[in-house]
Structure formats: structure tokens, C-alpha cells
Amino acid sequence: MNINLRQAVIQRVQNKSNEELQEIIDDSIGGVEQVLPGLGVLFEIIWQHSDENIQSELVETLKGHLQ
């Protein structure tokens, strides 16, 4: 079976409760660099399913913390 990174991350988080998702994210932030691609997949899902206002807020938050 050939599984790609996106599928693997999605399978890992499917059917998780809000609390479990929060814990996965919290545990990944600031951790080892190997989890960064997984966070990227989660961010991609958030981005794709957010309206333009939320996307703008995310960009502003990012910009504000890069300076």
C-alpha cells in the first residue's frame, strides 16, 4: 500500500475529538522538525475551508509575528 503524507496525516487525525486535535497540535508546535510537514497538512485543510476574512486574519497574525 502506497500512502502519501497528506493521507497519513489525515488518517491520524480523523475521528478525533476537539480536545484530541488540540493536543496533537499543541504537542507538535515547537517540537521536532519532522512534525512540521504534518502541521502544514493541517494548516492546508484549515486554509482551504476558511473564508477570506479568516484567511486575512491568519495572514495578519503571521505577518505580525515575523517582524
mmCIF file of the N, C-alpha and C atoms, coordinates in Angstrom:
data_MODEL
# 
_entry.id   MODEL 
# 
loop_
_atom_site.group_PDB 
_atom_site.id 
_atom_site.type_symbol 
_atom_site.label_atom_id 
_atom_site.label_alt_id 
_atom_site.label_comp_id 
_atom_site.label_asym_id 
_atom_site.label_entity_id 
_atom_site.label_seq_id 
_atom_site.pdbx_PDB_ins_code 
_atom_site.Cartn_x 
_atom_site.Cartn_y 
_atom_site.Cartn_z 
_atom_site.occupancy 
_atom_site.B_iso_or_equiv 
_atom_site.pdbx_formal_charge 
_atom_site.auth_seq_id 
_atom_site.auth_comp_id 
_atom_site.auth_asym_id 
_atom_site.auth_atom_id 
_atom_site.pdbx_PDB_model_num 
ATOM 1   N N  . MET A 1 1  ? 0.846   -1.181 0.000  1.00 0.00 ? 1  MET A N  1 
ATOM 2   C CA . MET A 1 1  ? 0.000   0.000  0.000  1.00 0.00 ? 1  MET A CA 1 
ATOM 3   C C  . MET A 1 1  ? 0.886   1.238  0.000  1.00 0.00 ? 1  MET A C  1 
ATOM 4   N N  . ASN A 1 2  ? 0.640   2.139  -0.931 1.00 0.00 ? 2  ASN A N  1 
ATOM 5   C CA . ASN A 1 2  ? 1.404   3.368  -1.047 1.00 0.00 ? 2  ASN A CA 1 
ATOM 6   C C  . ASN A 1 2  ? 0.546   4.516  -0.506 1.00 0.00 ? 2  ASN A C  1 
ATOM 7   N N  . ILE A 1 3  ? 0.995   5.147  0.572  1.00 0.00 ? 3  ILE A N  1 
ATOM 8   C CA . ILE A 1 3  ? 0.228   6.229  1.195  1.00 0.00 ? 3  ILE A CA 1 
ATOM 9   C C  . ILE A 1 3  ? 1.083   7.483  1.199  1.00 0.00 ? 3  ILE A C  1 
ATOM 10  N N  . ASN A 1 4  ? 0.482   8.607  0.856  1.00 0.00 ? 4  ASN A N  1 
ATOM 11  C CA . ASN A 1 4  ? 1.264   9.838  0.859  1.00 0.00 ? 4  ASN A CA 1 
ATOM 12  C C  . ASN A 1 4  ? 1.129   10.561 2.196  1.00 0.00 ? 4  ASN A C  1 
ATOM 13  N N  . LEU A 1 5  ? 1.921   11.590 2.379  1.00 0.00 ? 5  LEU A N  1 
ATOM 14  C CA . LEU A 1 5  ? 1.966   12.313 3.646  1.00 0.00 ? 5  LEU A CA 1 
ATOM 15  C C  . LEU A 1 5  ? 0.597   12.873 4.017  1.00 0.00 ? 5  LEU A C  1 
ATOM 16  N N  . ARG A 1 6  ? -0.073  13.513 3.055  1.00 0.00 ? 6  ARG A N  1 
ATOM 17  C CA . ARG A 1 6  ? -1.388  14.088 3.355  1.00 0.00 ? 6  ARG A CA 1 
ATOM 18  C C  . ARG A 1 6  ? -2.350  13.024 3.878  1.00 0.00 ? 6  ARG A C  1 
ATOM 19  N N  . GLN A 1 7  ? -2.395  11.898 3.190  1.00 0.00 ? 7  GLN A N  1 
ATOM 20  C CA . GLN A 1 7  ? -3.299  10.820 3.605  1.00 0.00 ? 7  GLN A CA 1 
ATOM 21  C C  . GLN A 1 7  ? -2.935  10.306 4.998  1.00 0.00 ? 7  GLN A C  1 
ATOM 22  N N  . ALA A 1 8  ? -1.655  10.163 5.259  1.00 0.00 ? 8  ALA A N  1 
ATOM 23  C CA . ALA A 1 8  ? -1.208  9.662  6.558  1.00 0.00 ? 8  ALA A CA 1 
ATOM 24  C C  . ALA A 1 8  ? -1.612  10.614 7.675  1.00 0.00 ? 8  ALA A C  1 
ATOM 25  N N  . VAL A 1 9  ? -1.419  11.915 7.471  1.00 0.00 ? 9  VAL A N  1 
ATOM 26  C CA . VAL A 1 9  ? -1.780  12.899 8.497  1.00 0.00 ? 9  VAL A CA 1 
ATOM 27  C C  . VAL A 1 9  ? -3.286  12.903 8.699  1.00 0.00 ? 9  VAL A C  1 
ATOM 28  N N  . ILE A 1 10 ? -4.027  12.901 7.609  1.00 0.00 ? 10 ILE A N  1 
ATOM 29  C CA . ILE A 1 10 ? -5.485  12.929 7.716  1.00 0.00 ? 10 ILE A CA 1 
ATOM 30  C C  . ILE A 1 10 ? -5.992  11.688 8.437  1.00 0.00 ? 10 ILE A C  1 
ATOM 31  N N  . GLN A 1 11 ? -5.440  10.535 8.128  1.00 0.00 ? 11 GLN A N  1 
ATOM 32  C CA . GLN A 1 11 ? -5.855  9.309  8.813  1.00 0.00 ? 11 GLN A CA 1 
ATOM 33  C C  . GLN A 1 11 ? -5.547  9.379  10.305 1.00 0.00 ? 11 GLN A C  1 
ATOM 34  N N  . ARG A 1 12 ? -4.434  10.020 10.652 1.00 0.00 ? 12 ARG A N  1 
ATOM 35  C CA . ARG A 1 12 ? -4.050  10.117 12.068 1.00 0.00 ? 12 ARG A CA 1 
ATOM 36  C C  . ARG A 1 12 ? -5.028  10.979 12.873 1.00 0.00 ? 12 ARG A C  1 
ATOM 37  N N  . VAL A 1 13 ? -5.606  11.979 12.232 1.00 0.00 ? 13 VAL A N  1 
ATOM 38  C CA . VAL A 1 13 ? -6.455  12.907 12.975 1.00 0.00 ? 13 VAL A CA 1 
ATOM 39  C C  . VAL A 1 13 ? -7.953  12.688 12.766 1.00 0.00 ? 13 VAL A C  1 
ATOM 40  N N  . GLN A 1 14 ? -8.305  11.826 11.830 1.00 0.00 ? 14 GLN A N  1 
ATOM 41  C CA . GLN A 1 14 ? -9.728  11.559 11.611 1.00 0.00 ? 14 GLN A CA 1 
ATOM 42  C C  . GLN A 1 14 ? -10.367 10.994 12.869 1.00 0.00 ? 14 GLN A C  1 
ATOM 43  N N  . ASN A 1 15 ? -11.599 11.395 13.089 1.00 0.00 ? 15 ASN A N  1 
ATOM 44  C CA . ASN A 1 15 ? -12.415 10.894 14.205 1.00 0.00 ? 15 ASN A CA 1 
ATOM 45  C C  . ASN A 1 15 ? -11.852 11.256 15.575 1.00 0.00 ? 15 ASN A C  1 
ATOM 46  N N  . LYS A 1 16 ? -11.005 12.262 15.625 1.00 0.00 ? 16 LYS A N  1 
ATOM 47  C CA . LYS A 1 16 ? -10.501 12.743 16.914 1.00 0.00 ? 16 LYS A CA 1 
ATOM 48  C C  . LYS A 1 16 ? -11.451 13.809 17.448 1.00 0.00 ? 16 LYS A C  1 
ATOM 49  N N  . SER A 1 17 ? -11.541 13.907 18.746 1.00 0.00 ? 17 SER A N  1 
ATOM 50  C CA . SER A 1 17 ? -12.351 14.955 19.370 1.00 0.00 ? 17 SER A CA 1 
ATOM 51  C C  . SER A 1 17 ? -11.623 16.294 19.242 1.00 0.00 ? 17 SER A C  1 
ATOM 52  N N  . ASN A 1 18 ? -12.329 17.359 19.517 1.00 0.00 ? 18 ASN A N  1 
ATOM 53  C CA . ASN A 1 18 ? -11.704 18.688 19.502 1.00 0.00 ? 18 ASN A CA 1 
ATOM 54  C C  . ASN A 1 18 ? -10.520 18.738 20.461 1.00 0.00 ? 18 ASN A C  1 
ATOM 55  N N  . GLU A 1 19 ? -10.690 18.146 21.623 1.00 0.00 ? 19 GLU A N  1 
ATOM 56  C CA . GLU A 1 19 ? -9.618  18.148 22.618 1.00 0.00 ? 19 GLU A CA 1 
ATOM 57  C C  . GLU A 1 19 ? -8.401  17.362 22.117 1.00 0.00 ? 19 GLU A C  1 
ATOM 58  N N  . GLU A 1 20 ? -8.652  16.236 21.479 1.00 0.00 ? 20 GLU A N  1 
ATOM 59  C CA . GLU A 1 20 ? -7.545  15.431 20.945 1.00 0.00 ? 20 GLU A CA 1 
ATOM 60  C C  . GLU A 1 20 ? -6.825  16.172 19.821 1.00 0.00 ? 20 GLU A C  1 
ATOM 61  N N  . LEU A 1 21 ? -7.580  16.854 18.954 1.00 0.00 ? 21 LEU A N  1 
ATOM 62  C CA . LEU A 1 21 ? -6.953  17.643 17.889 1.00 0.00 ? 21 LEU A CA 1 
ATOM 63  C C  . LEU A 1 21 ? -6.092  18.753 18.476 1.00 0.00 ? 21 LEU A C  1 
ATOM 64  N N  . GLN A 1 22 ? -6.623  19.433 19.495 1.00 0.00 ? 22 GLN A N  1 
ATOM 65  C CA . GLN A 1 22 ? -5.865  20.495 20.166 1.00 0.00 ? 22 GLN A CA 1 
ATOM 66  C C  . GLN A 1 22 ? -4.570  19.940 20.742 1.00 0.00 ? 22 GLN A C  1 
ATOM 67  N N  . GLU A 1 23 ? -4.647  18.781 21.354 1.00 0.00 ? 23 GLU A N  1 
ATOM 68  C CA . GLU A 1 23 ? -3.465  18.164 21.959 1.00 0.00 ? 23 GLU A CA 1 
ATOM 69  C C  . GLU A 1 23 ? -2.428  17.791 20.893 1.00 0.00 ? 23 GLU A C  1 
ATOM 70  N N  . ILE A 1 24 ? -2.886  17.257 19.777 1.00 0.00 ? 24 ILE A N  1 
ATOM 71  C CA . ILE A 1 24 ? -1.971  16.905 18.694 1.00 0.00 ? 24 ILE A CA 1 
ATOM 72  C C  . ILE A 1 24 ? -1.234  18.147 18.210 1.00 0.00 ? 24 ILE A C  1 
ATOM 73  N N  . ILE A 1 25 ? -1.980  19.232 18.018 1.00 0.00 ? 25 ILE A N  1 
ATOM 74  C CA . ILE A 1 25 ? -1.377  20.477 17.541 1.00 0.00 ? 25 ILE A CA 1 
ATOM 75  C C  . ILE A 1 25 ? -0.409  21.028 18.588 1.00 0.00 ? 25 ILE A C  1 
ATOM 76  N N  . ASP A 1 26 ? -0.872  21.101 19.839 1.00 0.00 ? 26 ASP A N  1 
ATOM 77  C CA . ASP A 1 26 ? -0.021  21.635 20.914 1.00 0.00 ? 26 ASP A CA 1 
ATOM 78  C C  . ASP A 1 26 ? 1.268   20.831 21.061 1.00 0.00 ? 26 ASP A C  1 
ATOM 79  N N  . ASP A 1 27 ? 1.162   19.519 20.970 1.00 0.00 ? 27 ASP A N  1 
ATOM 80  C CA . ASP A 1 27 ? 2.341   18.662 21.107 1.00 0.00 ? 27 ASP A CA 1 
ATOM 81  C C  . ASP A 1 27 ? 3.296   18.818 19.929 1.00 0.00 ? 27 ASP A C  1 
ATOM 82  N N  . SER A 1 28 ? 2.769   19.182 18.771 1.00 0.00 ? 28 SER A N  1 
ATOM 83  C CA . SER A 1 28 ? 3.597   19.310 17.560 1.00 0.00 ? 28 SER A CA 1 
ATOM 84  C C  . SER A 1 28 ? 4.306   20.647 17.472 1.00 0.00 ? 28 SER A C  1 
ATOM 85  N N  . ILE A 1 29 ? 3.681   21.698 17.986 1.00 0.00 ? 29 ILE A N  1 
ATOM 86  C CA . ILE A 1 29 ? 4.253   23.042 17.905 1.00 0.00 ? 29 ILE A CA 1 
ATOM 87  C C  . ILE A 1 29 ? 5.512   23.107 18.760 1.00 0.00 ? 29 ILE A C  1 
ATOM 88  N N  . GLY A 1 30 ? 6.587   23.554 18.154 1.00 0.00 ? 30 GLY A N  1 
ATOM 89  C CA . GLY A 1 30 ? 7.842   23.707 18.877 1.00 0.00 ? 30 GLY A CA 1 
ATOM 90  C C  . GLY A 1 30 ? 8.568   22.395 19.099 1.00 0.00 ? 30 GLY A C  1 
ATOM 91  N N  . GLY A 1 31 ? 8.034   21.320 18.526 1.00 0.00 ? 31 GLY A N  1 
ATOM 92  C CA . GLY A 1 31 ? 8.667   20.023 18.699 1.00 0.00 ? 31 GLY A CA 1 
ATOM 93  C C  . GLY A 1 31 ? 9.724   19.767 17.638 1.00 0.00 ? 31 GLY A C  1 
ATOM 94  N N  . VAL A 1 32 ? 9.946   18.517 17.388 1.00 0.00 ? 32 VAL A N  1 
ATOM 95  C CA . VAL A 1 32 ? 10.948  18.137 16.398 1.00 0.00 ? 32 VAL A CA 1 
ATOM 96  C C  . VAL A 1 32 ? 10.502  18.544 15.000 1.00 0.00 ? 32 VAL A C  1 
ATOM 97  N N  . GLU A 1 33 ? 11.455  18.814 14.145 1.00 0.00 ? 33 GLU A N  1 
ATOM 98  C CA . GLU A 1 33 ? 11.150  19.316 12.810 1.00 0.00 ? 33 GLU A CA 1 
ATOM 99  C C  . GLU A 1 33 ? 10.416  18.304 11.949 1.00 0.00 ? 33 GLU A C  1 
ATOM 100 N N  . GLN A 1 34 ? 10.469  17.044 12.279 1.00 0.00 ? 34 GLN A N  1 
ATOM 101 C CA . GLN A 1 34 ? 9.794   16.028 11.485 1.00 0.00 ? 34 GLN A CA 1 
ATOM 102 C C  . GLN A 1 34 ? 8.278   16.205 11.483 1.00 0.00 ? 34 GLN A C  1 
ATOM 103 N N  . VAL A 1 35 ? 7.717   16.883 12.485 1.00 0.00 ? 35 VAL A N  1 
ATOM 104 C CA . VAL A 1 35 ? 6.262   17.064 12.533 1.00 0.00 ? 35 VAL A CA 1 
ATOM 105 C C  . VAL A 1 35 ? 5.794   18.280 11.733 1.00 0.00 ? 35 VAL A C  1 
ATOM 106 N N  . LEU A 1 36 ? 6.728   19.124 11.299 1.00 0.00 ? 36 LEU A N  1 
ATOM 107 C CA . LEU A 1 36 ? 6.341   20.323 10.555 1.00 0.00 ? 36 LEU A CA 1 
ATOM 108 C C  . LEU A 1 36 ? 5.535   20.022 9.289  1.00 0.00 ? 36 LEU A C  1 
ATOM 109 N N  . PRO A 1 37 ? 5.894   19.017 8.509  1.00 0.00 ? 37 PRO A N  1 
ATOM 110 C CA . PRO A 1 37 ? 5.056   18.717 7.340  1.00 0.00 ? 37 PRO A CA 1 
ATOM 111 C C  . PRO A 1 37 ? 3.616   18.358 7.726  1.00 0.00 ? 37 PRO A C  1 
ATOM 112 N N  . GLY A 1 38 ? 3.456   17.652 8.834  1.00 0.00 ? 38 GLY A N  1 
ATOM 113 C CA . GLY A 1 38 ? 2.109   17.312 9.296  1.00 0.00 ? 38 GLY A CA 1 
ATOM 114 C C  . GLY A 1 38 ? 1.309   18.541 9.672  1.00 0.00 ? 38 GLY A C  1 
ATOM 115 N N  . LEU A 1 39 ? 1.969   19.489 10.343 1.00 0.00 ? 39 LEU A N  1 
ATOM 116 C CA . LEU A 1 39 ? 1.294   20.742 10.665 1.00 0.00 ? 39 LEU A CA 1 
ATOM 117 C C  . LEU A 1 39 ? 0.932   21.497 9.394  1.00 0.00 ? 39 LEU A C  1 
ATOM 118 N N  . GLY A 1 40 ? 1.791   21.381 8.393  1.00 0.00 ? 40 GLY A N  1 
ATOM 119 C CA . GLY A 1 40 ? 1.490   22.010 7.100  1.00 0.00 ? 40 GLY A CA 1 
ATOM 120 C C  . GLY A 1 40 ? 0.240   21.430 6.471  1.00 0.00 ? 40 GLY A C  1 
ATOM 121 N N  . VAL A 1 41 ? 0.064   20.127 6.588  1.00 0.00 ? 41 VAL A N  1 
ATOM 122 C CA . VAL A 1 41 ? -1.146  19.488 6.051  1.00 0.00 ? 41 VAL A CA 1 
ATOM 123 C C  . VAL A 1 41 ? -2.372  19.989 6.803  1.00 0.00 ? 41 VAL A C  1 
ATOM 124 N N  . LEU A 1 42 ? -2.274  20.078 8.124  1.00 0.00 ? 42 LEU A N  1 
ATOM 125 C CA . LEU A 1 42 ? -3.400  20.579 8.911  1.00 0.00 ? 42 LEU A CA 1 
ATOM 126 C C  . LEU A 1 42 ? -3.705  22.030 8.560  1.00 0.00 ? 42 LEU A C  1 
ATOM 127 N N  . PHE A 1 43 ? -2.662  22.842 8.391  1.00 0.00 ? 43 PHE A N  1 
ATOM 128 C CA . PHE A 1 43 ? -2.867  24.232 8.003  1.00 0.00 ? 43 PHE A CA 1 
ATOM 129 C C  . PHE A 1 43 ? -3.520  24.314 6.629  1.00 0.00 ? 43 PHE A C  1 
ATOM 130 N N  . GLU A 1 44 ? -3.107  23.464 5.722  1.00 0.00 ? 44 GLU A N  1 
ATOM 131 C CA . GLU A 1 44 ? -3.687  23.444 4.381  1.00 0.00 ? 44 GLU A CA 1 
ATOM 132 C C  . GLU A 1 44 ? -5.191  23.187 4.449  1.00 0.00 ? 44 GLU A C  1 
ATOM 133 N N  . ILE A 1 45 ? -5.608  22.254 5.297  1.00 0.00 ? 45 ILE A N  1 
ATOM 134 C CA . ILE A 1 45 ? -7.028  21.954 5.460  1.00 0.00 ? 45 ILE A CA 1 
ATOM 135 C C  . ILE A 1 45 ? -7.766  23.165 6.029  1.00 0.00 ? 45 ILE A C  1 
ATOM 136 N N  . ILE A 1 46 ? -7.180  23.783 7.054  1.00 0.00 ? 46 ILE A N  1 
ATOM 137 C CA . ILE A 1 46 ? -7.798  24.976 7.647  1.00 0.00 ? 46 ILE A CA 1 
ATOM 138 C C  . ILE A 1 46 ? -7.936  26.068 6.596  1.00 0.00 ? 46 ILE A C  1 
ATOM 139 N N  . TRP A 1 47 ? -6.879  26.310 5.853  1.00 0.00 ? 47 TRP A N  1 
ATOM 140 C CA . TRP A 1 47 ? -6.861  27.373 4.843  1.00 0.00 ? 47 TRP A CA 1 
ATOM 141 C C  . TRP A 1 47 ? -7.929  27.134 3.773  1.00 0.00 ? 47 TRP A C  1 
ATOM 142 N N  . GLN A 1 48 ? -7.985  25.917 3.276  1.00 0.00 ? 48 GLN A N  1 
ATOM 143 C CA . GLN A 1 48 ? -8.911  25.587 2.194  1.00 0.00 ? 48 GLN A CA 1 
ATOM 144 C C  . GLN A 1 48 ? -10.369 25.703 2.618  1.00 0.00 ? 48 GLN A C  1 
ATOM 145 N N  . HIS A 1 49 ? -10.636 25.590 3.910  1.00 0.00 ? 49 HIS A N  1 
ATOM 146 C CA . HIS A 1 49 ? -12.010 25.610 4.389  1.00 0.00 ? 49 HIS A CA 1 
ATOM 147 C C  . HIS A 1 49 ? -12.335 26.855 5.211  1.00 0.00 ? 49 HIS A C  1 
ATOM 148 N N  . SER A 1 50 ? -11.521 27.883 5.059  1.00 0.00 ? 50 SER A N  1 
ATOM 149 C CA . SER A 1 50 ? -11.750 29.161 5.741  1.00 0.00 ? 50 SER A CA 1 
ATOM 150 C C  . SER A 1 50 ? -12.177 30.207 4.729  1.00 0.00 ? 50 SER A C  1 
ATOM 151 N N  . ASP A 1 51 ? -13.046 31.099 5.186  1.00 0.00 ? 51 ASP A N  1 
ATOM 152 C CA . ASP A 1 51 ? -13.438 32.179 4.275  1.00 0.00 ? 51 ASP A CA 1 
ATOM 153 C C  . ASP A 1 51 ? -12.338 33.229 4.213  1.00 0.00 ? 51 ASP A C  1 
ATOM 154 N N  . GLU A 1 52 ? -12.506 34.180 3.329  1.00 0.00 ? 52 GLU A N  1 
ATOM 155 C CA . GLU A 1 52 ? -11.457 35.180 3.098  1.00 0.00 ? 52 GLU A CA 1 
ATOM 156 C C  . GLU A 1 52 ? -11.138 35.993 4.345  1.00 0.00 ? 52 GLU A C  1 
ATOM 157 N N  . ASN A 1 53 ? -12.126 36.251 5.192  1.00 0.00 ? 53 ASN A N  1 
ATOM 158 C CA . ASN A 1 53 ? -11.876 37.023 6.418  1.00 0.00 ? 53 ASN A CA 1 
ATOM 159 C C  . ASN A 1 53 ? -10.942 36.267 7.358  1.00 0.00 ? 53 ASN A C  1 
ATOM 160 N N  . ILE A 1 54 ? -11.191 34.992 7.534  1.00 0.00 ? 54 ILE A N  1 
ATOM 161 C CA . ILE A 1 54 ? -10.324 34.194 8.404  1.00 0.00 ? 54 ILE A CA 1 
ATOM 162 C C  . ILE A 1 54 ? -8.934  34.069 7.796  1.00 0.00 ? 54 ILE A C  1 
ATOM 163 N N  . GLN A 1 55 ? -8.854  33.882 6.477  1.00 0.00 ? 55 GLN A N  1 
ATOM 164 C CA . GLN A 1 55 ? -7.547  33.818 5.821  1.00 0.00 ? 55 GLN A CA 1 
ATOM 165 C C  . GLN A 1 55 ? -6.780  35.120 6.036  1.00 0.00 ? 55 GLN A C  1 
ATOM 166 N N  . SER A 1 56 ? -7.466  36.246 5.921  1.00 0.00 ? 56 SER A N  1 
ATOM 167 C CA . SER A 1 56 ? -6.809  37.541 6.154  1.00 0.00 ? 56 SER A CA 1 
ATOM 168 C C  . SER A 1 56 ? -6.308  37.658 7.580  1.00 0.00 ? 56 SER A C  1 
ATOM 169 N N  . GLU A 1 57 ? -7.111  37.184 8.551  1.00 0.00 ? 57 GLU A N  1 
ATOM 170 C CA . GLU A 1 57 ? -6.692  37.208 9.952  1.00 0.00 ? 57 GLU A CA 1 
ATOM 171 C C  . GLU A 1 57 ? -5.455  36.332 10.165 1.00 0.00 ? 57 GLU A C  1 
ATOM 172 N N  . LEU A 1 58 ? -5.443  35.176 9.543  1.00 0.00 ? 58 LEU A N  1 
ATOM 173 C CA . LEU A 1 58 ? -4.288  34.288 9.671  1.00 0.00 ? 58 LEU A CA 1 
ATOM 174 C C  . LEU A 1 58 ? -3.032  34.931 9.102  1.00 0.00 ? 58 LEU A C  1 
ATOM 175 N N  . VAL A 1 59 ? -3.175  35.574 7.955  1.00 0.00 ? 59 VAL A N  1 
ATOM 176 C CA . VAL A 1 59 ? -2.033  36.246 7.329  1.00 0.00 ? 59 VAL A CA 1 
ATOM 177 C C  . VAL A 1 59 ? -1.557  37.394 8.212  1.00 0.00 ? 59 VAL A C  1 
ATOM 178 N N  . GLU A 1 60 ? -2.478  38.163 8.759  1.00 0.00 ? 60 GLU A N  1 
ATOM 179 C CA . GLU A 1 60 ? -2.102  39.275 9.645  1.00 0.00 ? 60 GLU A CA 1 
ATOM 180 C C  . GLU A 1 60 ? -1.397  38.766 10.900 1.00 0.00 ? 60 GLU A C  1 
ATOM 181 N N  . THR A 1 61 ? -1.899  37.676 11.466 1.00 0.00 ? 61 THR A N  1 
ATOM 182 C CA . THR A 1 61 ? -1.254  37.082 12.644 1.00 0.00 ? 61 THR A CA 1 
ATOM 183 C C  . THR A 1 61 ? 0.151   36.641 12.309 1.00 0.00 ? 61 THR A C  1 
ATOM 184 N N  . LEU A 1 62 ? 0.300   35.956 11.179 1.00 0.00 ? 62 LEU A N  1 
ATOM 185 C CA . LEU A 1 62 ? 1.627   35.520 10.757 1.00 0.00 ? 62 LEU A CA 1 
ATOM 186 C C  . LEU A 1 62 ? 2.550   36.702 10.529 1.00 0.00 ? 62 LEU A C  1 
ATOM 187 N N  . LYS A 1 63 ? 2.071   37.686 9.788  1.00 0.00 ? 63 LYS A N  1 
ATOM 188 C CA . LYS A 1 63 ? 2.891   38.865 9.490  1.00 0.00 ? 63 LYS A CA 1 
ATOM 189 C C  . LYS A 1 63 ? 3.319   39.576 10.766 1.00 0.00 ? 63 LYS A C  1 
ATOM 190 N N  . GLY A 1 64 ? 2.405   39.683 11.711 1.00 0.00 ? 64 GLY A N  1 
ATOM 191 C CA . GLY A 1 64 ? 2.691   40.361 12.965 1.00 0.00 ? 64 GLY A CA 1 
ATOM 192 C C  . GLY A 1 64 ? 3.752   39.669 13.798 1.00 0.00 ? 64 GLY A C  1 
ATOM 193 N N  . HIS A 1 65 ? 3.928   38.390 13.584 1.00 0.00 ? 65 HIS A N  1 
ATOM 194 C CA . HIS A 1 65 ? 4.908   37.636 14.371 1.00 0.00 ? 65 HIS A CA 1 
ATOM 195 C C  . HIS A 1 65 ? 6.209   37.367 13.614 1.00 0.00 ? 65 HIS A C  1 
ATOM 196 N N  . LEU A 1 66 ? 6.296   37.847 12.402 1.00 0.00 ? 66 LEU A N  1 
ATOM 197 C CA . LEU A 1 66 ? 7.521   37.689 11.626 1.00 0.00 ? 66 LEU A CA 1 
ATOM 198 C C  . LEU A 1 66 ? 8.407   38.921 11.704 1.00 0.00 ? 66 LEU A C  1 
ATOM 199 N N  . GLN A 1 67 ? 7.911   39.980 12.284 1.00 0.00 ? 67 GLN A N  1 
ATOM 200 C CA . GLN A 1 67 ? 8.681   41.221 12.334 1.00 0.00 ? 67 GLN A CA 1 
ATOM 201 C C  . GLN A 1 67 ? 9.446   41.336 13.629 1.00 0.00 ? 67 GLN A C  1 
# 
